[in-house]
Amino acid sequence: MSINIDTKIALLPITINDLKDRYFEGRKLTQEELLSIQNYDRFRLEYLSSAGDGKEFDSRYLELQAKANLSPYTDFL
């Protein structure tokens, strides 16, 4: 059985981290893509700042890393 890697990659959502990679590579992003990055960064700052202690901060940080790597960027519009 042959698996086409390009096909599998195309099925994955475009994430916040994908957009940030594109941005830092100098590629143009749409207004919607830029807005999702801004919304994610704003949410991230507020969410981490409201952590009660270091343990909660660490848990939230890990959660946000997973969201930025796995969730579609459209979740932050």
Residue pairs with C-beta under 8 A, 6 or more apart in sequence:
13 70
13 71
13 72
13 73
14 72
14 73
15 68
15 69
15 70
15 71
15 72
15 73
16 36
16 37
16 40
16 67
16 68
16 71
16 73
16 76
17 68
17 69
18 73
19 29
19 33
19 36
19 37
19 73
20 37
22 29
23 29
23 37
29 37
32 74
32 77
33 73
35 77
36 73
36 74
36 76
36 77
37 73
37 76
39 76
39 77
40 68
40 73
40 76
43 76
44 64
47 60
47 64
48 57
48 60
48 61
48 64
51 57
51 60
67 75
